[in-house]
Amino acid sequence: TLRDGGYYNNWNFGSKMIQDYIVSIHKAGVNIVELGFRSNKKNGFKGACAYTTDEFINSFKFPDDLIIGIMINASEIIIDEKFSKECLDSLIPNHSNDSSVKLVRIACHFSEIFEALKATDYIKSLGYLVGINLMQIGERTPEEIKSIASNLNKFSIDVFYFADSLGNLQVDQVNSIIKIIKSFWKGEIGIHAHDNMSLALTNSLSALNEGATWVDSTITGMGRGAGNTKTEIL
């Protein structure tokens, strides 16, 4: 909600609301919260959840068993089409023990994913959980999905997410994508659904039935464009 929902309000959420949200979402049984992006880009006004610095995170109180995550756009760690360790170092502490963040998720387009994967071993070596989030999967062919999935086992990834960024996937397409991924990748699979055709909840539940074990949702579906799977219904 505080990350994808930030497209509604420039990631400018009030501190009291964030603290209330943390308490409420934990009581609701959610075990991972992605508090926002981690970014160095300063163009235009953006609220704190666009950067989600460790200083900002440490201003809140968290239940001990709630995992805190951030998302990094691959475009910020890929320079001249190559993974840049220096750019990544500027975004996260050099060990998870020095941060409240435990999950780092990298969002990437198809053109970026093979370089973004190179970052996962390094992030894992720093003690973080690592996720790769492939955006706009509805635009990818089965052959392209196979080419990605066949490379996943070479890297240190805790979860491979696919995002229906345009909200244009039907249930049978979701099921087919998961089957392709599972034929190569034996690790955890996640889905990030958008609700352009009112199928976000249906697609998320179908993905779970097909073997996905991570699913994104936001309060009231608050998110980019038509929004996401609604936490309160899921």
C-alpha positions as CSV (number, residue, x, y, z in Angstrom):
1,T,0.0,0.0,0.0
2,L,2.8,2.4,0.9
3,R,4.8,1.5,-2.1
4,D,2.4,0.9,-5.1
5,G,-0.2,3.1,-3.4
6,G,2.3,6.0,-3.5
7,Y,1.5,6.6,-7.1
8,Y,-1.7,8.2,-5.8
9,N,-0.1,10.7,-3.5
10,N,3.6,11.0,-4.4
11,W,4.5,8.5,-1.6
12,N,3.6,11.3,1.0
13,F,2.0,9.3,3.8
14,G,1.7,10.7,7.3
15,S,3.8,9.2,10.0
16,K,0.9,8.4,12.3
17,M,-1.0,6.7,9.5
18,I,2.1,4.6,8.7
19,Q,2.4,3.5,12.3
20,D,-1.3,2.7,12.5
21,Y,-1.0,0.8,9.2
22,I,2.0,-1.3,10.5
23,V,0.0,-2.3,13.6
24,S,-3.2,-3.0,11.7
25,I,-1.6,-5.0,8.9
26,H,0.2,-7.2,11.4
27,K,-3.0,-7.9,13.3
28,A,-4.6,-8.8,10.0
29,G,-2.0,-11.6,9.5
30,V,0.2,-10.1,6.8
31,N,3.7,-11.1,7.5
32,I,5.7,-8.9,5.0
33,V,5.3,-5.2,4.4
34,E,7.0,-3.4,1.5
35,L,7.2,0.1,2.9
36,G,8.3,1.9,-0.3
37,F,10.9,2.3,-2.9
38,R,14.6,2.8,-2.1
39,S,15.8,5.4,-4.5
40,N,18.3,8.2,-5.0
41,K,16.3,10.0,-7.7
42,K,15.1,13.4,-6.4
43,N,13.3,14.9,-9.5
44,G,10.1,16.7,-8.2
45,F,8.5,16.4,-4.8
46,K,8.1,12.9,-3.4
47,G,7.3,11.8,0.1
48,A,9.4,9.6,2.4
49,C,8.1,6.3,1.1
50,A,9.7,7.0,-2.3
51,Y,13.1,6.7,-0.6
52,T,12.3,4.6,2.6
53,T,15.7,5.4,4.1
54,D,16.8,3.4,7.2
55,E,16.6,6.6,9.2
56,F,12.9,6.9,8.2
57,I,12.2,3.3,8.9
58,N,13.8,3.4,12.3
59,S,11.3,6.1,13.3
60,F,8.6,3.5,13.6
61,K,7.9,0.6,15.9
62,F,7.5,-2.9,14.3
63,P,6.3,-6.2,15.6
64,D,9.3,-8.6,15.9
65,D,7.9,-11.1,13.4
66,L,7.0,-8.5,10.7
67,I,9.4,-8.6,7.7
68,I,10.2,-5.2,6.3
69,G,10.8,-4.9,2.6
70,I,11.8,-2.3,0.0
71,M,11.7,-2.2,-3.8
72,I,14.6,-1.0,-6.0
73,N,14.0,-0.2,-9.6
74,A,16.6,-2.1,-11.8
75,S,17.1,1.1,-13.8
76,E,18.9,2.6,-10.7
77,I,21.5,-0.2,-10.5
78,I,22.0,-0.9,-14.2
79,I,24.3,1.7,-15.9
80,D,25.1,1.5,-19.6
81,E,23.3,-1.9,-19.6
82,K,25.5,-3.4,-16.9
83,F,24.9,-4.1,-13.3
84,S,26.6,-1.5,-11.1
85,K,27.7,-2.7,-7.6
86,E,28.6,0.9,-6.7
87,C,25.0,2.1,-7.4
88,L,23.6,-0.7,-5.3
89,D,26.0,0.1,-2.5
90,S,24.6,3.6,-2.5
91,L,21.1,2.3,-1.9
92,I,21.5,-0.4,0.8
93,P,23.7,-0.9,3.9
94,N,26.5,-3.4,3.4
95,H,24.9,-5.8,5.7
96,S,21.3,-6.6,6.7
97,N,22.4,-6.4,10.4
98,D,22.8,-2.7,9.9
99,S,19.3,-2.2,8.5
100,S,15.7,-2.8,9.6
101,V,15.1,-4.0,6.0
102,K,15.2,-7.7,5.5
103,L,13.7,-8.1,2.0
104,V,15.1,-6.3,-1.1
105,R,13.0,-6.7,-4.2
106,I,14.3,-5.6,-7.6
107,A,11.7,-4.5,-10.2
108,C,12.8,-4.9,-13.8
109,H,11.6,-5.0,-17.3
110,F,12.5,-7.9,-19.6
111,S,15.3,-5.9,-21.1
112,E,16.8,-5.5,-17.6
113,I,16.3,-8.8,-16.0
114,F,19.5,-10.6,-17.0
115,E,21.7,-7.8,-15.6
116,A,19.4,-7.4,-12.5
117,L,19.8,-11.1,-11.7
118,K,23.6,-10.5,-11.3
119,A,22.7,-8.3,-8.3
120,T,21.0,-11.1,-6.4
121,D,24.1,-13.0,-5.4
122,Y,25.6,-9.8,-4.0
123,I,22.5,-8.8,-2.1
124,K,22.1,-12.3,-0.7
125,S,25.7,-12.2,0.5
126,L,24.8,-9.1,2.6
127,G,22.2,-11.1,4.5
128,Y,19.0,-9.9,2.8
129,L,16.1,-11.9,1.4
130,V,16.1,-11.2,-2.3
131,G,13.2,-11.0,-4.8
132,I,13.1,-10.4,-8.5
133,N,10.0,-8.7,-9.8
134,L,9.5,-9.0,-13.6
135,M,7.1,-6.3,-14.8
136,Q,4.6,-6.4,-17.7
137,I,4.8,-10.2,-18.0
138,G,1.6,-10.1,-20.2
139,E,3.8,-8.6,-22.9
140,R,6.2,-11.5,-22.9
141,T,6.1,-14.6,-25.1
142,P,6.2,-18.2,-23.6
143,E,9.7,-18.5,-25.1
144,E,10.9,-15.3,-23.3
145,I,9.4,-16.5,-20.0
146,K,11.2,-19.9,-20.5
147,S,14.5,-18.0,-21.2
148,I,14.2,-16.2,-17.9
149,A,13.0,-19.2,-15.8
150,S,15.8,-21.4,-17.1
151,N,18.4,-18.9,-15.7
152,L,16.9,-18.4,-12.2
153,N,18.5,-21.4,-10.6
154,K,21.9,-19.9,-11.3
155,F,21.3,-17.1,-8.9
156,S,20.6,-16.5,-5.2
157,I,16.9,-15.6,-5.3
158,D,14.3,-16.2,-2.5
159,V,11.3,-15.4,-4.6
160,F,10.6,-14.8,-8.3
161,Y,7.7,-12.5,-8.9
162,F,5.8,-11.8,-12.0
163,A,3.7,-8.6,-12.3
164,D,0.6,-8.2,-14.4
165,S,1.5,-4.6,-14.6
166,L,-1.1,-3.8,-17.3
167,G,-3.8,-5.9,-15.6
168,N,-4.5,-7.7,-18.9
169,L,-4.0,-11.3,-17.9
170,Q,-6.8,-13.9,-17.9
171,V,-6.8,-16.8,-15.4
172,D,-5.6,-19.3,-18.0
173,Q,-2.6,-17.1,-18.9
174,V,-1.7,-16.8,-15.2
175,N,-1.8,-20.6,-14.8
176,S,0.2,-21.1,-18.0
177,I,2.9,-18.6,-16.8
178,I,3.3,-20.4,-13.5
179,K,3.5,-23.8,-15.2
180,I,6.3,-22.5,-17.5
181,I,8.2,-21.0,-14.5
182,K,7.8,-24.2,-12.4
183,S,9.2,-26.4,-15.2
184,F,12.5,-24.7,-14.7
185,W,12.5,-22.9,-11.3
186,K,12.0,-24.9,-8.2
187,G,12.0,-21.9,-5.8
188,E,9.3,-19.6,-4.5
189,I,6.9,-17.8,-7.0
190,G,5.0,-14.6,-6.3
191,I,2.3,-12.7,-8.2
192,H,1.7,-8.9,-8.3
193,A,-1.7,-8.4,-9.9
194,H,-3.4,-5.3,-11.2
195,D,-7.2,-4.9,-11.4
196,N,-7.8,-3.3,-14.8
197,M,-10.3,-6.1,-15.7
198,S,-11.4,-6.8,-12.1
199,L,-9.4,-10.0,-12.2
200,A,-6.7,-9.2,-9.7
201,L,-8.2,-11.2,-6.8
202,T,-9.2,-14.1,-9.1
203,N,-5.8,-14.2,-10.7
204,S,-4.1,-14.0,-7.3
205,L,-6.1,-16.9,-5.9
206,S,-5.6,-18.9,-9.1
207,A,-1.8,-18.3,-8.8
208,L,-1.9,-19.6,-5.3
209,N,-3.8,-22.7,-6.4
210,E,-1.1,-23.3,-9.1
211,G,1.7,-23.2,-6.6
212,A,2.6,-19.5,-6.0
213,T,3.4,-18.9,-2.4
214,W,3.8,-15.1,-2.3
215,V,1.0,-12.7,-3.3
216,D,0.9,-8.9,-3.2
217,S,-2.1,-6.8,-2.1
218,T,-2.9,-3.3,-1.0
219,I,-5.5,-1.8,1.3
220,T,-8.5,-0.8,-0.8
221,G,-6.5,-2.0,-3.8
222,M,-4.6,1.4,-3.7
223,G,-2.0,1.2,-6.4
224,R,-0.8,2.4,-9.8
225,G,-3.5,2.7,-12.5
226,A,-6.5,0.5,-11.8
227,G,-4.9,-0.7,-8.5
228,N,-4.1,-4.0,-7.0
229,T,-5.6,-7.0,-5.3
230,K,-7.4,-5.7,-2.2
231,T,-5.9,-6.9,1.1
232,E,-9.1,-6.8,2.9
233,I,-10.8,-9.1,0.4
234,L,-7.8,-11.4,-0.1
